[in-house]
Amino acid sequence: MNMNSNNLNAKYLKKLKDSIFRISHAVHDINNIDSLFRFVHHEVETLVHSNNFYIALLNEERNAIRFPYYVDINDAVPEESMDLGTGLTSLILKSNEPLLINKKEYLELVKDNKINEFGSTPESWLGVPLTLHDNRPIGIIAIQSYSKDIIFSEDDLEILNFVSEQIALAIEKVNAIKHIEQISKYDELTKLPNKKLFFDLALKEIIKNDNHLLFVLIDLDDFMLINDNYGHDVGNKIIQKISTRLKRFIHEDEHVSYWGGDKFNLILKPKQINSMDSIVIDIMKAIKQNITIEGVDFQINSSIGISTFPDDNKNLNQLVRNAEIAMNFVKNNGKNNYKFYKPSIRQNLMDQYGLEVGLRKAILDKQWEIFYQPKFDSSNSIYGFEALIRWIHPQKGMISPLDFIPIAEKSNQISKIGKYMIENVCTQTQTWIKDGHDLIASVNLSARQLDNESVVKDIEKSLKKTGMSPKNLEIEITESVMMKNEKKSMEILNKIKDLGVFLSIDDFGTGYSSFNYLNTMPVDTIKIDKSFVSGIDKEKEKYKIANTIIGMGKDLNISVIAEGVETKDEYKALESANCNKYQGYYFSKPLTSSQFKNIL
């Protein structure tokens, strides 16, 4: 600091040095900015007449000035001004230069319309900008006198210059601390509390609360597919939209946090226990409302697990864990639903985990048997079959694919099972073909298999190894599976078609865009879903649907087969609608390879 020491006596100089030291020390030690403002003012008062002292800060986003510290013997604290540029404070912020003026100079500025007159007219006024290290002004520090006996000098200006540097340094320090806290406790994308802050908030709620609390864990269904198909930018925008909806949904004393990826966690305070289900249903509806991003419409389903304080548990970690168990139960059992935690759910998941462990051994030991359900044409001749895998467990006996396929998909074991299935079906089919039976073998692919290009190589290798013609193989997928990841599915299905293999769509008519994609997909066969076949002889609407599908198939040169035919009357009704391919228990149940050979 370059002060004119000739004008300062030794006693004042010592006081000045001591004050400078205390201000510098306070900047490093005080984290509360309001406390620092009071302390700095107290120190300035020992050096400069500053009964009238204020600190003004600029809010750039709002183009406004606020006064976090304001002491004046004449005037009250000014309100925030949106009209930046009409007062002395604004003048300094624009010029980023200190200003020392007397009453005459002040009135000339008013007269020349360079400033507007606010508050009492000062005899002397001194203001210094608060400037960050990048030379950007963020506010000012000012003192003013209403007495002719007190006129500020250049020495006072130098003191205020030093003080402004220290205050600006303190503001930068506090802002940096706030920024670090913001990063550590809030998610940058959604501005919601993150997992760390969630636990802090939850613990406080548990300590102070005797009433019911709901811990609601939300997992967005198949969100990874959106990122894969449309990119992470679109995925992030969807997350932001859902975050905004959830913030609007909760009450002021409730909490919503974002745990990253596709997970949110809420702490809700239901007023009545019997309203808990309706609250969760409303959350699901809010999430599912249409979201349009870059011209594409999305409807996001969610799997939700809920635990209840204090009924389930009073321990925070266990409450969170219980919500996770309930959510995982929903995920493992069809998704797009919610579940309140119960101890039986934990046991169910343990049973599923036991199946998962057992699957690994089943793959190693090849504990499989393949069944063959015949397909018949209009002349009642077998033209092919659908291959169905069954798990023959050493202790539990036969386990249905409905029980183990979802677990195999979730644990990424489905590709090994699928590879086994394709190899063995091709081997068996080629044997029958060599015996003189020209058959089309249908093999099902699951959702997870369509996410992995290795299935194309598995099919190609099996065809080459067995010598079977691709025209004797049909790959069958359900409509719902394909629509989960349409872009990726189409890529893989086209590669399968390039091998010369047929493609069949199972459960046709149940999807929301069944008729829309037939022109763009390489489809050879569609299977009328059994829900339209069952009772077709008695229900006119089902007959109309089946008749429409059959007619459309003929127009598009796509083969149509009815599945799930169980009675003679159903068969006759389908026959009258000109259906000429059938599968179902009326004709034959799934058969072992030896049983199937006997009816060929």
matplotlib code that plots the C-alpha trace (Angstrom):
import matplotlib.pyplot as plt

x = [0.0, 1.4, 0.2, 1.5, 3.2, 4.1, 0.5, 0.3, 1.8, 3.5, 0.6, -1.9, 0.5, 0.7, -3.1, -3.4, -0.9, -2.7, -6.1, -4.8, -3.4, -6.7, -8.7, -6.4, -6.5, -10.4, -10.6, -8.8, -10.6, -14.2, -16.4, -19.7, -19.6, -22.1, -20.0, -17.0, -18.8, -19.6, -16.0, -14.6, -16.9, -15.7, -12.1, -12.7, -14.4, -11.1, -9.3, -11.9, -15.1, -17.6, -20.9, -22.5, -21.0, -22.4, -21.5, -23.4, -23.3, -24.2, -26.6, -25.7, -28.5, -31.2, -29.2, -29.9, -28.0, -28.5, -27.2, -26.1, -24.6, -25.9, -25.5, -26.6, -27.7, -30.1, -31.4, -33.0, -31.6, -32.5, -34.6, -33.0, -32.8, -33.6, -32.6, -28.8, -27.2, -28.9, -27.0, -23.4, -23.1, -24.0, -21.6, -18.7, -19.8, -19.8, -16.5, -14.8, -13.0, -13.0, -14.9, -14.2, -16.5, -17.8, -21.3, -20.8, -19.5, -22.4, -25.0, -23.3, -23.6, -27.3, -27.8, -26.0, -28.3, -25.4, -26.9, -30.3, -30.4, -31.1, -31.4, -29.8, -27.3, -23.8, -21.2, -18.5, -18.8, -16.2, -16.8, -14.4, -15.3, -15.1, -13.2, -12.5, -9.1, -10.2, -10.9, -14.6, -16.6, -19.0, -20.0, -18.7, -17.8, -18.8, -18.7, -20.5, -20.6, -23.4, -21.2, -19.0, -16.5, -15.9, -14.5, -12.8, -9.2, -6.9, -5.6, -9.1, -9.4, -6.2, -7.5, -10.8, -8.9, -7.1, -10.4, -12.2, -9.4, -9.8, -13.6, -13.4, -11.0, -13.3, -16.3, -14.3, -13.4, -17.0, -18.2, -15.6, -16.7, -20.4, -19.5, -17.6, -20.6, -22.9, -20.9, -20.6, -24.2, -26.2, -26.4, -25.1, -27.6, -30.8, -29.8, -31.4, -29.8, -27.5, -27.2, -24.9, -27.2, -30.2, -28.8, -28.2, -31.8, -33.3, -31.5, -32.8, -36.3, -36.1, -34.7, -37.4, -40.4, -42.8, -45.2, -45.1, -42.4, -42.3, -38.9, -39.7, -37.0, -37.7, -35.9, -36.8, -37.5, -35.2, -33.6, -30.4, -32.1, -33.0, -29.3, -28.2, -30.8, -31.0, -27.8, -27.0, -28.0, -31.6, -31.4, -30.2, -33.0, -35.5, -33.9, -34.2, -37.9, -38.7, -36.7, -38.9, -42.1, -41.0, -40.0, -43.5, -45.1, -43.7, -44.8, -42.5, -41.4, -40.7, -37.6, -36.6, -33.1, -31.3, -28.9, -27.5, -28.3, -32.0, -32.7, -34.5, -35.2, -38.1, -38.9, -42.7, -45.0, -48.4, -51.2, -53.1, -51.8, -54.6, -53.5, -50.0, -51.0, -52.6, -49.6, -47.2, -49.7, -49.7, -45.9, -45.9, -48.5, -46.4, -43.3, -45.2, -46.7, -45.5, -42.1, -41.1, -37.4, -36.2, -39.5, -39.5, -42.2, -41.2, -43.3, -41.2, -42.3, -40.9, -40.3, -40.8, -40.0, -41.3, -40.4, -42.3, -40.9, -41.4, -43.4, -40.8, -37.8, -36.4, -32.8, -32.1, -29.8, -32.3, -35.2, -33.2, -32.3, -35.9, -37.0, -34.3, -35.4, -39.0, -37.9, -35.8, -38.8, -40.7, -37.8, -37.7, -41.4, -42.4, -41.4, -43.7, -45.2, -44.7, -44.3, -44.3, -41.6, -42.7, -40.4, -41.8, -40.4, -36.9, -37.5, -38.8, -35.7, -33.5, -35.4, -34.7, -31.1, -31.0, -32.3, -29.6, -26.9, -28.5, -28.6, -24.8, -24.6, -27.3, -25.3, -22.1, -23.9, -26.3, -29.4, -31.7, -34.3, -35.7, -39.3, -40.8, -44.4, -45.5, -46.9, -49.6, -50.7, -54.2, -53.8, -53.1, -49.5, -46.5, -44.4, -42.3, -42.2, -41.4, -38.5, -39.0, -36.3, -37.0, -34.7, -34.5, -33.4, -31.8, -33.9, -36.8, -37.6, -38.8, -38.6, -40.6, -38.9, -41.3, -39.4, -35.8, -35.6, -36.1, -33.4, -31.1, -31.6, -30.9, -27.8, -26.5, -26.6, -29.2, -26.6, -25.1, -28.5, -29.5, -26.3, -27.0, -30.5, -29.5, -26.8, -28.9, -32.0, -30.0, -28.3, -31.6, -33.4, -30.7, -31.0, -34.7, -34.1, -31.6, -34.3, -36.5, -38.6, -38.4, -39.1, -38.8, -37.4, -38.5, -36.2, -37.1, -34.8, -35.2, -34.8, -31.2, -30.1, -31.2, -29.0, -25.9, -24.5, -23.0, -26.3, -25.8, -22.4, -24.0, -26.7, -24.1, -21.7, -24.6, -25.8, -22.2, -21.4, -24.6, -24.9, -28.5, -29.9, -30.9, -34.3, -35.0, -34.5, -36.9, -36.1, -39.1, -39.3, -42.2, -43.5, -43.0, -39.3, -38.6, -40.2, -38.1, -35.1, -36.4, -33.2, -30.8, -33.2, -33.6, -29.9, -29.4, -32.6, -31.4, -28.1, -29.9, -32.0, -28.9, -28.0, -31.1, -33.0, -36.8, -38.2, -41.4, -43.2, -44.9, -47.8, -48.8, -51.5, -50.6, -48.2, -49.0, -47.5, -48.2, -49.4, -46.9, -43.6, -44.5, -43.4, -40.0, -39.2, -37.9, -40.9, -41.8, -44.3, -46.7, -48.3, -51.8, -51.6, -53.4, -55.5, -57.3, -57.5, -59.0, -62.8, -62.7, -65.6, -67.8, -66.5, -67.1, -64.5, -61.7, -62.9, -62.7, -59.2, -58.0, -59.6, -58.0, -54.6, -54.9, -56.1, -53.3, -50.7, -51.9, -51.7, -48.2, -47.1, -46.5, -47.4, -49.9, -50.1, -52.6, -51.0, -52.8, -55.5, -57.1, -60.5, -62.1, -64.4, -61.5, -59.9, -63.0, -63.5, -59.9, -60.4, -63.4, -61.2, -58.9, -56.1, -54.0, -51.3, -51.9, -50.1, -51.7, -52.8, -55.8, -53.2, -50.3, -48.7, -44.9, -43.1, -39.8, -37.5, -38.4, -42.2, -41.9, -40.0, -42.8, -45.5, -43.5]
y = [0.0, 3.4, 5.8, 9.3, 8.6, 12.3, 13.0, 10.2, 10.3, 7.2, 6.4, 6.4, 4.5, 1.7, 1.7, 1.4, -1.5, -3.3, -2.8, -4.0, -7.1, -7.8, -7.4, -9.7, -12.3, -12.1, -12.7, -16.0, -17.0, -15.9, -18.0, -16.1, -13.2, -11.1, -11.4, -10.3, -7.2, -6.1, -6.7, -4.8, -1.9, -1.8, -1.7, 1.0, 3.1, 3.2, 4.7, 6.7, 8.4, 5.9, 6.3, 6.0, 2.9, 0.3, -2.6, -3.1, -6.3, -6.8, -9.6, -10.0, -12.4, -10.0, -6.8, -5.7, -4.2, -5.5, -4.1, -6.9, -4.4, -0.8, 1.6, 5.2, 7.8, 9.4, 6.9, 3.4, 0.4, 0.8, -1.7, -3.8, -1.7, -3.3, -0.1, -0.4, 2.8, 5.7, 6.1, 6.5, 2.8, 2.0, 4.7, 2.9, -0.5, 0.7, 2.4, 0.0, 3.0, 4.5, 7.8, 10.6, 13.6, 16.5, 18.0, 20.4, 17.6, 15.4, 18.0, 18.6, 14.9, 15.1, 18.3, 16.7, 13.6, 11.4, 10.1, 10.3, 11.6, 8.9, 9.5, 12.4, 14.6, 14.0, 16.6, 14.1, 10.7, 8.0, 4.7, 1.9, -1.1, -4.6, -6.4, -10.1, -11.4, -11.3, -7.5, -8.0, -5.7, -7.4, -4.6, -1.5, -0.4, 3.2, 5.8, 9.1, 12.2, 14.6, 17.1, 19.9, 19.1, 15.6, 15.6, 12.5, 12.5, 10.5, 8.8, 7.6, 6.4, 4.3, 2.8, 1.9, 0.5, -2.0, -2.9, -3.5, -5.8, -7.8, -7.9, -9.1, -11.8, -12.9, -13.0, -15.1, -17.4, -17.8, -18.3, -21.0, -22.7, -22.5, -23.9, -26.8, -27.5, -27.2, -29.7, -32.1, -32.0, -31.2, -32.8, -30.5, -31.7, -31.6, -29.2, -31.7, -33.0, -35.9, -39.2, -37.7, -34.8, -37.2, -39.2, -36.0, -34.8, -38.2, -38.6, -35.2, -36.2, -39.5, -37.8, -35.1, -37.1, -39.5, -39.6, -41.8, -41.2, -42.8, -43.6, -43.9, -45.2, -44.6, -46.5, -45.5, -48.5, -49.2, -45.8, -47.2, -47.9, -44.3, -43.3, -46.0, -45.0, -41.2, -40.2, -39.0, -35.4, -36.5, -38.7, -35.8, -33.6, -36.3, -36.5, -32.7, -32.8, -35.6, -33.7, -30.6, -32.7, -34.4, -31.0, -29.7, -32.9, -32.8, -30.5, -27.9, -30.0, -33.1, -34.0, -35.3, -36.3, -37.6, -40.5, -40.4, -42.6, -43.4, -43.3, -40.8, -41.1, -39.2, -38.6, -38.0, -37.3, -38.7, -37.2, -40.5, -44.1, -45.1, -42.5, -43.9, -46.0, -43.1, -40.9, -43.5, -44.0, -40.2, -40.2, -42.9, -40.9, -37.7, -39.5, -41.1, -37.9, -37.3, -35.7, -34.3, -33.9, -32.8, -33.7, -37.2, -38.2, -40.3, -42.0, -43.2, -46.0, -46.5, -49.3, -48.0, -49.5, -48.0, -48.5, -46.9, -45.3, -46.3, -49.4, -51.2, -50.0, -47.0, -47.5, -45.2, -47.6, -50.4, -48.2, -47.3, -51.0, -52.1, -49.6, -51.0, -54.6, -53.6, -51.8, -54.8, -57.1, -54.9, -54.9, -58.7, -59.1, -57.1, -53.5, -50.5, -51.0, -50.2, -52.3, -51.5, -53.5, -56.7, -59.4, -61.9, -59.8, -60.4, -64.1, -64.0, -62.2, -64.8, -67.5, -65.7, -65.4, -69.1, -69.7, -67.4, -69.4, -72.6, -71.3, -71.1, -74.8, -75.6, -74.0, -75.9, -79.2, -78.6, -79.3, -78.6, -80.4, -79.0, -79.6, -79.2, -77.9, -78.8, -76.2, -77.4, -76.1, -76.1, -79.7, -80.7, -81.5, -80.6, -77.9, -76.9, -76.4, -74.0, -75.1, -74.6, -75.0, -76.4, -76.5, -80.0, -79.1, -82.1, -81.4, -79.2, -81.0, -79.1, -75.3, -73.2, -70.5, -68.0, -68.5, -68.6, -66.6, -63.2, -64.1, -65.3, -62.0, -60.0, -61.9, -61.8, -65.6, -65.6, -65.5, -68.8, -70.5, -69.0, -70.3, -73.8, -73.6, -72.5, -75.1, -78.0, -77.1, -76.7, -80.1, -81.8, -80.2, -81.0, -84.7, -84.7, -82.9, -85.6, -88.1, -86.5, -84.0, -80.4, -78.5, -74.9, -74.6, -71.6, -70.4, -67.6, -64.6, -62.6, -58.8, -59.2, -61.3, -58.6, -56.2, -58.3, -58.8, -62.1, -63.7, -63.2, -65.0, -67.8, -68.4, -68.2, -70.6, -73.1, -73.1, -73.7, -76.3, -78.4, -77.6, -76.6, -74.2, -70.8, -71.3, -74.0, -71.6, -69.0, -66.5, -65.6, -62.5, -61.0, -57.6, -56.1, -57.2, -55.5, -52.3, -51.9, -51.1, -50.5, -49.0, -51.6, -54.5, -53.4, -53.4, -57.0, -58.3, -57.0, -58.8, -62.0, -61.6, -61.1, -64.7, -65.8, -66.7, -66.2, -63.7, -64.2, -61.7, -63.4, -61.9, -59.8, -57.2, -56.5, -53.7, -50.0, -49.8, -53.3, -52.2, -49.3, -51.2, -54.0, -52.0, -51.2, -54.5, -57.6, -59.7, -63.1, -64.4, -62.9, -64.9, -63.9, -63.5, -66.2, -63.6, -63.0, -66.7, -67.8, -67.7, -66.4, -68.7, -66.8, -63.2, -61.2, -58.6, -61.2, -62.7, -59.2, -58.6, -62.0, -61.6, -58.1, -59.5, -62.4, -60.1, -57.6, -60.5, -61.6, -58.0, -57.6, -61.1, -62.0, -65.5, -65.6, -68.3, -68.5, -69.6, -71.0, -72.9, -75.1, -76.2, -77.4, -74.5, -72.0, -73.9, -73.8, -70.1, -69.4, -71.6, -69.5, -66.4, -68.1, -68.8, -71.6, -72.1, -73.2, -74.0, -75.0, -77.8, -78.7, -80.0, -81.0, -80.1, -79.5, -82.8, -84.4, -85.0, -88.7, -87.9, -85.4, -87.9, -90.4, -88.1, -86.9]
z = [0.0, -1.0, 1.6, 2.2, 5.5, 5.9, 6.8, 9.3, 12.7, 14.2, 16.5, 13.6, 11.4, 14.1, 14.4, 10.6, 10.4, 13.2, 11.6, 8.2, 9.9, 11.7, 8.5, 6.6, 9.4, 9.5, 5.7, 6.2, 9.4, 9.0, 6.8, 7.5, 5.1, 7.1, 10.2, 8.1, 6.8, 10.4, 11.5, 8.5, 9.2, 12.9, 11.8, 9.2, 11.8, 13.8, 10.7, 8.7, 9.7, 8.6, 10.4, 7.0, 5.4, 3.0, 0.8, -2.4, -4.5, -8.1, -9.2, -12.9, -13.7, -12.4, -13.3, -9.8, -6.8, -3.3, 0.0, 2.3, 4.7, 5.1, 8.0, 7.6, 10.2, 7.7, 5.2, 5.5, 3.6, -0.1, -1.8, -4.5, -7.7, -11.1, -12.8, -12.8, -14.0, -12.2, -9.0, -7.7, -7.0, -10.6, -11.8, -10.1, -11.3, -14.9, -14.7, -12.4, -10.9, -7.4, -7.0, -4.5, -4.8, -2.7, -2.6, -5.4, -7.7, -6.7, -7.6, -10.9, -11.8, -10.9, -12.9, -16.0, -15.7, -15.2, -12.0, -10.2, -6.6, -4.1, -0.4, 1.5, -0.3, 1.0, 1.7, 0.8, -0.8, -1.4, -3.2, -4.3, -6.6, -5.3, -8.1, -8.5, -9.6, -13.3, -12.9, -13.0, -10.6, -8.4, -6.1, -4.2, -0.8, 0.1, 2.9, 2.9, 5.1, 5.8, 7.7, 6.3, 9.0, 7.5, 4.0, 2.7, 1.3, -0.9, 2.2, 3.0, -0.6, -0.2, 3.0, 1.3, -1.6, 0.6, 2.4, -0.9, -2.0, 1.2, 1.0, -2.7, -1.7, 1.1, -1.3, -3.8, -0.9, 0.3, -3.3, -3.9, -0.7, -1.7, -5.1, -3.6, -1.3, -4.2, -6.2, -3.3, -2.3, -5.4, -8.8, -11.6, -14.2, -12.2, -9.4, -7.0, -3.8, -4.6, -2.7, -0.1, 0.8, 0.7, 3.6, 5.6, 4.9, 5.6, 8.9, 10.1, 9.1, 11.0, 14.1, 14.3, 13.0, 14.7, 11.8, 8.7, 6.1, 2.7, 1.2, -2.5, -4.8, -8.5, -11.3, -14.9, -17.0, -20.0, -19.8, -21.1, -24.4, -24.8, -24.3, -26.8, -29.4, -29.1, -27.3, -23.8, -24.6, -25.2, -22.1, -20.0, -21.2, -20.2, -16.8, -16.4, -17.4, -14.9, -12.2, -12.7, -12.5, -9.3, -7.7, -8.5, -7.2, -3.7, -0.9, 0.6, 3.5, 1.4, -0.5, -4.0, -4.8, -7.9, -7.5, -11.0, -14.0, -13.9, -10.2, -8.0, -4.3, -2.5, 1.1, 1.3, 4.3, 3.7, 5.7, 5.8, 5.7, 3.3, 0.8, 0.3, -2.8, -4.6, -4.0, -5.6, -8.5, -9.1, -9.2, -11.9, -13.9, -13.6, -14.8, -17.7, -19.1, -22.7, -23.1, -26.4, -27.2, -30.6, -32.2, -30.6, -28.1, -25.1, -22.4, -19.6, -17.4, -13.9, -11.3, -7.8, -4.4, -1.2, 2.5, 5.3, 8.5, 11.2, 10.2, 8.2, 10.1, 12.0, 10.7, 7.7, 5.9, 6.3, 5.1, 1.9, 1.5, 1.9, -0.8, -3.1, -2.5, -3.3, -6.5, -7.6, -7.1, -9.5, -12.0, -11.8, -12.3, -15.3, -14.4, -14.8, -11.3, -7.6, -4.5, -0.8, 1.0, 2.8, 4.3, 1.8, -1.1, 0.3, 0.4, -3.2, -4.4, -2.5, -4.4, -7.7, -6.7, -6.0, -9.6, -10.9, -9.2, -10.4, -13.9, -14.0, -13.1, -15.6, -18.4, -17.4, -17.0, -19.9, -17.8, -20.8, -22.9, -26.1, -26.9, -30.4, -30.9, -34.4, -36.8, -39.3, -42.7, -44.2, -45.3, -41.7, -42.5, -40.3, -42.1, -39.1, -35.4, -32.6, -30.4, -26.7, -24.1, -20.7, -17.7, -16.1, -12.6, -10.7, -7.6, -8.7, -12.0, -15.0, -14.7, -17.1, -19.3, -17.8, -14.5, -15.6, -18.9, -17.1, -14.6, -17.4, -19.2, -16.1, -15.2, -18.8, -19.0, -21.8, -24.6, -23.5, -23.3, -26.7, -28.3, -26.9, -28.2, -31.8, -32.1, -30.9, -32.9, -36.1, -35.4, -34.8, -37.7, -40.2, -39.1, -39.8, -43.1, -44.1, -43.3, -45.9, -43.9, -45.2, -42.0, -40.8, -37.3, -35.3, -32.5, -30.1, -29.4, -26.2, -25.7, -24.3, -27.2, -29.6, -27.8, -28.7, -32.2, -31.1, -31.8, -35.5, -35.3, -33.3, -36.0, -38.8, -37.1, -36.4, -40.0, -41.3, -38.8, -39.4, -43.1, -42.7, -45.2, -43.8, -45.4, -42.9, -39.9, -38.6, -35.9, -33.8, -31.6, -29.7, -30.8, -27.4, -27.4, -30.7, -29.7, -26.5, -28.6, -32.2, -33.7, -32.3, -32.9, -36.6, -37.1, -35.8, -37.4, -40.8, -40.3, -39.5, -42.6, -44.6, -43.7, -45.5, -42.4, -42.0, -39.5, -37.5, -35.2, -32.2, -30.2, -33.2, -32.6, -29.0, -29.7, -30.1, -33.6, -35.0, -38.4, -38.8, -38.9, -41.2, -44.3, -42.8, -41.1, -42.9, -41.7, -43.3, -40.9, -38.3, -35.5, -34.4, -30.7, -28.8, -26.9, -30.3, -31.0, -27.7, -28.0, -31.6, -32.4, -29.8, -29.9, -33.1, -32.3, -32.1, -35.4, -37.1, -35.7, -36.9, -40.3, -40.7, -39.8, -42.3, -45.1, -44.4, -44.4, -47.8, -49.2, -48.0, -49.0, -45.3, -44.0, -41.1, -38.5, -35.6, -32.3, -29.2, -31.1, -28.5, -29.7, -33.0, -33.0, -32.8, -35.7, -37.8, -37.2, -38.3, -41.3, -42.3, -42.1, -44.6, -42.1, -43.4, -40.7, -37.1, -33.9, -30.6, -28.3, -30.5, -33.0, -30.6, -27.4, -27.3, -27.9, -27.1, -30.1, -30.2, -29.9, -32.7, -34.9, -34.4, -35.9, -38.9]

ax = plt.figure().add_subplot(projection="3d")
ax.plot(x, y, z, "-o")
ax.set_aspect("equal")
plt.show()
